[in-house]
């Protein structure tokens, strides 16, 4: 009897010691039921790391606010790099508690201890989702509120046809995991744009749209700030062609004009080689500025070749430079000899009265040389006049053609559009 009584008291003391040890972390028994930390530990110990599934296997995820930011636009590889910060809200009935027992309406829980939904970018080549903090907020009715950050590199066929006056709209498609009717559904709310200017591109506007109930996307309207590319790409071409036009003021003779035009062509070729890595990449609509550079190079080379040919005209009076040059050999020998005999007779008849035969011969040679020199000067002036007339005609043709081209090219760059299908990732 004494042994049984001793055993009973020993078990009672051991139970009391265990209770004291268990309640030491949260105070007394009453505080352990109402302490916020103990409430969080109670919810964590439920160990719900999978999506809530009750009446059905689909859970609605509300996104009351998305903050969108364009980080950069890679025109070489046609990539849109974006950053999204989204506030997400969902309900998990297993995370509810009785407010009469735990007198708190909300509690902070660690993110890695409970289930949290994931957001993806459908057309993203590279997408990462990070938690904005290591904790989230849970309410007594099972509602959970959290914030995530999504960095996405989107494959966007930016319409660069009008570069450097390009503008386009690229979709950033947002989705959650879902398969065969199970998973999560998105209910998007407000959208806010943050920091609209980055680099050479400016984000004009963003809007939330959808193609179907399960296809939500952010349409991002982009526009390039044309000041920098216009100054570095298009303005130099206009100035070089303008300098080529002004070079027609240089005389054809002497070679100064030809040397200047050759220098312009070489400089423009080096300019294109340097800017090769700076030009935008090819897409469905190839940038028209590449055609613009080609036309400018053709104009410069054409002007150089015409100047070289006109230099030949000014000297020889002939456009044919691939054949043998004109020879100064005997031509119309009979007529020439008759003329020389007549001139000799005339000279003899005049000079016989005053000098000898040898003096008359020398005087004839001097007269013939002066006449040939005068004829050559007259012919050279005629060639020069022909070259100047052709040069002036080509100058006005070049001026009108160049001016019309630049006006037409700027009109095409600013007004003409090229259509690109941005939704080919959805099928």
Buried (B, 14 or more C-beta within 10 A) or exposed (E): EEEEEEEEEEEEEEEEEEEEEEBEEBEEEEEBBBBEEBBBBBBBEEEBEEBBEEEEBEBEBBBEBBBBBBBBBBBEEBBBBBBBBBBBBBBBEEBBBEEEEBEBEEBEBEBEBBBBBEBBBBBBEEBEBEBBEEBBBBBBEBBBBBBBBBBBBBBBBBBBBBBBBBBBBBBBBBBBEBEEEEBBBBEBEEBEBEEBEBBBBBBEEBEBEEEEEEBBBBBBBBBBEBEEBBEEBBEBBBEBBBBBBEBBEBEBEEEEBBEBBBEBBEBBEEBBEEBEEEBBBEBBBBBBBBEBBEBBBEBBBBBBEBBBBBBBBBBBBEEEEEEEEEEEEEEEEEEEEEEEEEBEEEBBEEBEEEEEEEEBBEBBEEEEEEEEEEEEEEEBEEBBEBBBEBBEEBBEEBEEEBEEBBEEBBEBBEEEEBEBEBEEEEE
